[in-house]
Amino acid sequence: MSPVRTIQSIYTDGACTGNPGPGGWAVVIYFNDGSIHEIGKQCDRTTNNRMEMEAAVAALEYLQANGQREPITLYTDSEYLIKCVTKWVKGWKAKGWKKSDGKQVLNQDLLVTLDELNSRQIKWQHVKGHAGNVGNERCDAIARAFANGTNPSLKQIKGNNAQPQNERNLAAVSNGNSSNKLISENTQNFDTLPLQKNMIDSSNATAALSSETISSELRMVQIRNLVETLHVADEIAAKGYLITSSELADLMNVHASAVTSRGDQWRWRNWVVSRVRREGNQILWELERGDLVEKENED
Protein backbone atom coordinates (compact mmCIF):
# COMPACT_ATOMS: atom_id res chain seq x y z
CA MET A 1 0.00 0.00 0.00
CA SER A 2 1.47 3.33 -1.08
CA PRO A 3 1.97 6.00 1.60
CA VAL A 4 -0.60 8.80 1.82
CA ARG A 5 0.57 12.01 0.20
CA THR A 6 0.04 14.94 2.57
CA ILE A 7 0.55 18.67 2.16
CA GLN A 8 3.53 20.03 4.06
CA SER A 9 3.34 23.72 3.18
CA ILE A 10 1.64 26.16 0.83
CA TYR A 11 2.97 29.39 -0.67
CA THR A 12 0.76 32.09 -2.20
CA ASP A 13 1.44 35.37 -3.98
CA GLY A 14 -0.27 37.97 -6.12
CA ALA A 15 1.03 40.51 -8.62
CA CYS A 16 -0.37 43.46 -10.50
CA THR A 17 1.00 45.61 -13.32
CA GLY A 18 -0.50 48.92 -12.26
CA ASN A 19 -2.95 49.19 -9.40
CA PRO A 20 -5.51 48.61 -10.79
CA GLY A 21 -4.23 46.86 -13.88
CA PRO A 22 -3.52 43.40 -15.33
CA GLY A 23 -2.80 40.95 -12.56
CA GLY A 24 -2.05 37.36 -11.69
CA TRP A 25 -1.91 35.09 -8.68
CA ALA A 26 -0.13 31.85 -7.84
CA VAL A 27 -0.18 28.97 -5.36
CA VAL A 28 2.65 26.47 -4.88
CA ILE A 29 1.87 23.38 -2.79
CA TYR A 30 4.63 21.14 -1.38
CA PHE A 31 3.90 17.53 -0.43
CA ASN A 32 5.68 15.15 1.94
CA ASP A 33 6.84 12.91 -0.92
CA GLY A 34 8.65 15.77 -2.68
CA SER A 35 5.96 16.37 -5.29
CA ILE A 36 4.74 19.87 -6.12
CA HIS A 37 1.41 21.20 -7.37
CA GLU A 38 1.09 24.70 -8.80
CA ILE A 39 -2.02 26.77 -9.54
CA GLY A 40 -2.34 30.22 -11.10
CA LYS A 41 -4.57 32.58 -13.00
CA GLN A 42 -4.53 35.82 -14.97
CA CYS A 43 -6.97 38.71 -14.51
CA ASP A 44 -7.41 41.62 -16.92
CA ARG A 45 -8.09 44.42 -14.44
CA THR A 46 -7.59 44.02 -10.72
CA THR A 47 -5.52 45.17 -7.73
CA ASN A 48 -2.54 43.71 -5.94
CA ASN A 49 -4.45 43.13 -2.69
CA ARG A 50 -7.18 41.34 -4.60
CA MET A 51 -4.64 39.05 -6.24
CA GLU A 52 -3.10 38.22 -2.86
CA MET A 53 -6.57 37.30 -1.58
CA GLU A 54 -7.48 35.29 -4.70
CA ALA A 55 -4.32 33.22 -4.25
CA ALA A 56 -5.15 32.52 -0.61
CA VAL A 57 -8.73 31.55 -1.50
CA ALA A 58 -7.49 29.10 -4.13
CA ALA A 59 -4.98 27.62 -1.65
CA LEU A 60 -7.59 27.10 1.08
CA GLU A 61 -10.09 25.63 -1.40
CA TYR A 62 -7.45 23.18 -2.58
CA LEU A 63 -6.62 22.21 1.00
CA GLN A 64 -10.30 21.73 1.85
CA ALA A 65 -10.93 19.61 -1.24
CA ASN A 66 -7.84 17.54 -0.48
CA GLY A 67 -9.45 16.47 2.77
CA GLN A 68 -6.28 16.76 4.81
CA ARG A 69 -6.72 17.33 8.52
CA GLU A 70 -3.08 17.74 9.54
CA PRO A 71 -1.94 21.31 10.32
CA ILE A 72 -0.18 23.17 7.51
CA THR A 73 1.64 26.47 7.21
CA LEU A 74 0.55 28.95 4.55
CA TYR A 75 3.36 31.34 3.60
CA THR A 76 2.70 34.77 2.07
CA ASP A 77 4.71 37.97 1.73
CA SER A 78 1.55 40.05 2.22
CA GLU A 79 1.30 41.30 5.80
CA TYR A 80 -1.96 42.99 4.77
CA LEU A 81 -3.50 39.62 3.86
CA ILE A 82 -2.43 38.04 7.16
CA LYS A 83 -3.82 40.93 9.21
CA CYS A 84 -7.08 40.86 7.26
CA VAL A 85 -7.60 37.16 7.94
CA THR A 86 -6.29 36.87 11.49
CA LYS A 87 -7.13 40.26 13.04
CA TRP A 88 -9.30 42.74 11.18
CA VAL A 89 -12.02 40.49 9.76
CA LYS A 90 -13.74 39.94 13.13
CA GLY A 91 -14.16 43.67 13.72
CA TRP A 92 -15.31 44.30 10.16
CA LYS A 93 -17.97 41.61 10.44
CA ALA A 94 -19.20 43.05 13.74
CA LYS A 95 -19.51 46.50 12.15
CA GLY A 96 -21.40 45.26 9.08
CA TRP A 97 -18.27 45.19 6.91
CA LYS A 98 -17.46 48.84 7.53
CA LYS A 99 -14.18 50.36 8.64
CA SER A 100 -13.74 52.74 11.56
CA ASP A 101 -14.26 55.72 9.23
CA GLY A 102 -17.64 54.33 8.16
CA LYS A 103 -16.50 53.41 4.65
CA GLN A 104 -17.25 49.98 3.19
CA VAL A 105 -14.47 47.41 3.45
CA LEU A 106 -12.88 46.70 0.07
CA ASN A 107 -12.91 43.20 -1.42
CA GLN A 108 -15.67 42.06 0.92
CA ASP A 109 -16.58 39.13 -1.34
CA LEU A 110 -13.11 37.61 -1.02
CA LEU A 111 -12.85 38.41 2.69
CA VAL A 112 -16.12 36.59 3.36
CA THR A 113 -14.85 33.53 1.50
CA LEU A 114 -11.47 33.61 3.26
CA ASP A 115 -13.18 33.84 6.63
CA GLU A 116 -15.35 30.82 5.78
CA LEU A 117 -12.38 28.75 4.61
CA ASN A 118 -9.97 29.72 7.38
CA SER A 119 -9.54 27.42 10.38
CA ARG A 120 -7.12 26.54 13.18
CA GLN A 121 -5.60 24.01 10.81
CA ILE A 122 -3.84 26.83 8.95
CA LYS A 123 -0.90 28.72 10.39
CA TRP A 124 -0.50 32.03 8.54
CA GLN A 125 3.20 32.82 8.23
CA HIS A 126 4.75 35.97 6.76
CA VAL A 127 7.82 35.48 4.59
CA LYS A 128 9.93 38.34 3.28
CA GLY A 129 9.47 38.79 -0.45
CA HIS A 130 12.36 38.77 -2.93
CA ALA A 131 14.72 37.39 -0.29
CA GLY A 132 15.67 34.08 -1.91
CA ASN A 133 12.96 31.89 -0.37
CA VAL A 134 12.36 29.22 -3.03
CA GLY A 135 8.60 28.87 -2.56
CA ASN A 136 8.01 32.61 -2.44
CA GLU A 137 10.24 33.27 -5.45
CA ARG A 138 8.47 30.59 -7.48
CA CYS A 139 5.04 32.01 -6.57
CA ASP A 140 6.22 35.49 -7.49
CA ALA A 141 7.53 34.28 -10.85
CA ILE A 142 4.22 32.59 -11.72
CA ALA A 143 2.05 35.50 -10.56
CA ARG A 144 4.14 38.09 -12.41
CA ALA A 145 4.21 35.98 -15.55
CA PHE A 146 0.40 35.91 -15.58
CA ALA A 147 0.25 39.64 -14.82
CA ASN A 148 2.56 40.28 -17.78
CA GLY A 149 0.29 38.28 -20.09
CA THR A 150 2.33 35.08 -20.43
CA ASN A 151 1.37 31.52 -19.48
CA PRO A 152 4.07 29.93 -17.31
CA SER A 153 4.57 26.18 -17.29
CA LEU A 154 3.02 24.80 -14.10
CA LYS A 155 3.91 21.63 -12.21
CA GLN A 156 0.66 19.79 -11.55
CA ILE A 157 -0.13 16.41 -10.03
CA LYS A 158 -2.26 14.13 -12.19
CA GLY A 159 -5.22 12.43 -10.58
CA ASN A 160 -5.20 14.53 -7.41
CA ASN A 161 -8.31 14.26 -5.26
CA ALA A 162 -8.71 18.01 -4.89
CA GLN A 163 -11.61 19.66 -6.69
CA PRO A 164 -10.92 21.50 -9.96
CA GLN A 165 -9.72 25.04 -9.50
CA ASN A 166 -12.41 27.75 -9.84
CA GLU A 167 -15.27 25.35 -9.01
CA ARG A 168 -16.45 27.90 -6.44
CA ASN A 169 -16.34 30.66 -9.04
CA LEU A 170 -18.30 28.69 -11.64
CA ALA A 171 -20.90 27.77 -9.03
CA ALA A 172 -21.25 31.40 -8.05
CA VAL A 173 -21.92 32.38 -11.66
CA SER A 174 -24.51 29.63 -12.16
CA ASN A 175 -26.28 30.76 -8.99
CA GLY A 176 -26.37 34.33 -10.26
CA ASN A 177 -24.16 35.69 -7.51
CA SER A 178 -23.11 39.01 -9.00
CA SER A 179 -20.67 39.81 -6.17
CA ASN A 180 -18.33 37.13 -7.52
CA LYS A 181 -18.40 38.20 -11.18
CA LEU A 182 -14.91 39.65 -11.07
CA ILE A 183 -13.58 36.43 -9.55
CA SER A 184 -15.00 34.30 -12.34
CA GLU A 185 -13.69 36.40 -15.23
CA ASN A 186 -10.78 35.13 -17.30
CA THR A 187 -10.83 31.71 -15.65
CA GLN A 188 -8.13 29.46 -17.10
CA ASN A 189 -7.88 25.70 -16.80
CA PHE A 190 -4.48 24.05 -16.94
CA ASP A 191 -3.70 20.57 -18.23
CA THR A 192 -2.28 18.43 -15.48
CA LEU A 193 1.27 17.31 -15.93
CA PRO A 194 2.43 13.79 -15.06
CA LEU A 195 3.88 13.35 -11.60
CA GLN A 196 7.58 12.68 -11.90
CA LYS A 197 8.33 9.58 -9.83
CA ASN A 198 11.54 9.94 -7.93
CA MET A 199 13.21 8.90 -4.71
CA ILE A 200 14.41 12.33 -3.60
CA ASP A 201 13.13 13.84 -0.37
CA SER A 202 11.38 17.19 -0.07
CA SER A 203 14.59 19.12 0.58
CA ASN A 204 16.15 17.73 -2.59
CA ALA A 205 12.94 18.50 -4.48
CA THR A 206 13.17 22.10 -3.33
CA ALA A 207 16.78 22.29 -4.47
CA ALA A 208 15.84 20.77 -7.83
CA LEU A 209 13.07 23.33 -8.22
CA SER A 210 15.53 26.10 -7.48
CA SER A 211 18.07 24.98 -10.06
CA GLU A 212 15.84 23.66 -12.84
CA THR A 213 12.70 25.74 -12.78
CA ILE A 214 13.41 29.04 -11.12
CA SER A 215 16.85 29.88 -12.46
CA SER A 216 16.05 30.85 -16.05
CA GLU A 217 12.36 31.73 -15.74
CA LEU A 218 12.79 33.78 -12.59
CA ARG A 219 15.80 35.68 -13.93
CA MET A 220 13.87 36.74 -17.02
CA VAL A 221 10.83 37.79 -14.98
CA GLN A 222 13.05 39.74 -12.60
CA ILE A 223 14.79 41.49 -15.49
CA ARG A 224 11.46 42.46 -17.06
CA ASN A 225 10.23 43.75 -13.72
CA LEU A 226 13.44 45.71 -13.24
CA VAL A 227 13.15 47.35 -16.66
CA GLU A 228 9.53 48.26 -15.90
CA THR A 229 10.58 49.77 -12.55
CA LEU A 230 13.33 51.82 -14.21
CA HIS A 231 10.87 53.11 -16.83
CA VAL A 232 8.48 54.20 -14.07
CA ALA A 233 11.28 55.95 -12.17
CA ASP A 234 12.39 57.70 -15.35
CA GLU A 235 8.85 58.92 -16.04
CA ILE A 236 8.49 60.21 -12.46
CA ALA A 237 11.75 62.13 -12.84
CA ALA A 238 10.98 63.46 -16.33
CA LYS A 239 7.54 64.79 -15.35
CA GLY A 240 8.67 66.18 -12.02
CA TYR A 241 6.27 64.12 -9.93
CA LEU A 242 6.74 64.10 -6.17
CA ILE A 243 6.27 60.76 -4.42
CA THR A 244 5.88 59.78 -0.78
CA SER A 245 8.33 57.71 1.26
CA SER A 246 6.08 54.65 1.09
CA GLU A 247 5.66 54.99 -2.68
CA LEU A 248 9.42 55.41 -3.12
CA ALA A 249 10.02 52.37 -0.92
CA ASP A 250 7.65 50.33 -3.12
CA LEU A 251 9.48 51.54 -6.22
CA MET A 252 12.85 50.57 -4.74
CA ASN A 253 11.45 47.35 -3.20
CA VAL A 254 12.74 48.23 0.25
CA HIS A 255 11.17 48.95 3.64
CA ALA A 256 10.03 52.56 4.15
CA SER A 257 12.60 53.02 6.93
CA ALA A 258 15.36 52.42 4.38
CA VAL A 259 14.15 55.52 2.55
CA THR A 260 13.64 57.91 5.47
CA SER A 261 16.95 56.99 7.10
CA ARG A 262 19.10 58.00 4.13
CA GLY A 263 19.09 61.75 4.65
CA ASP A 264 17.91 64.66 2.52
CA GLN A 265 19.70 63.73 -0.73
CA TRP A 266 21.22 60.50 -1.98
CA ARG A 267 21.79 58.43 -5.09
CA TRP A 268 19.69 55.45 -6.21
CA ARG A 269 20.66 53.73 -9.46
CA ASN A 270 20.38 56.40 -12.20
CA TRP A 271 18.66 59.01 -10.05
CA VAL A 272 19.43 61.60 -7.41
CA VAL A 273 16.72 61.43 -4.75
CA SER A 274 16.00 64.64 -2.85
CA ARG A 275 13.74 65.37 0.10
CA VAL A 276 11.42 68.23 -0.87
CA ARG A 277 8.96 68.80 1.96
CA ARG A 278 6.60 67.17 4.41
CA GLU A 279 2.84 66.98 3.89
CA GLY A 280 1.00 65.69 6.94
CA ASN A 281 2.60 62.41 7.97
CA GLN A 282 4.38 61.90 4.66
CA ILE A 283 7.71 63.12 3.30
CA LEU A 284 7.68 64.01 -0.40
CA TRP A 285 10.67 63.12 -2.56
CA GLU A 286 11.85 64.22 -6.00
CA LEU A 287 13.79 62.10 -8.50
CA GLU A 288 16.24 63.63 -10.96
CA ARG A 289 18.34 61.83 -13.52
CA GLY A 290 21.87 61.69 -12.15
CA ASP A 291 23.53 62.30 -15.51
CA LEU A 292 21.50 65.49 -16.02
CA VAL A 293 22.35 66.73 -12.53
CA GLU A 294 26.06 66.09 -13.16
CA LYS A 295 25.88 67.91 -16.52
CA GLU A 296 24.25 70.94 -14.88
CA ASN A 297 27.00 70.99 -12.24
CA GLU A 298 29.68 70.86 -14.95
CA ASP A 299 28.08 73.77 -16.84
Buried (B, 14 or more C-beta within 10 A) or exposed (E): EEEEBEBBBBBBBBBBBEEBBBBBBBBBBBBBBBBBBBBBBBBEEBBBBBBBBBBBBBBBBBBBBBEBEEEBBBBBBBEEBBEBBEEBBEEBBEEEBBEEEEEEBBBBBBBBBBBEBBEEBBEBEEBEBEEEBBBBBBBBBBBBBBBBEBEBEBBBBEEBEBEEBBEBBBEBBEEEBEEBEBBBBBBEEBEBBEBEEEEEEBEEBBEBBBEEBBEEBBEEBBEBBEEEBBEEBBEBBEEEEBBBBBBBBBBBEBEBEEBBEBEEEEEBEBBBBBBEEEEEEBBBBBBBBBEBBEEEEEE
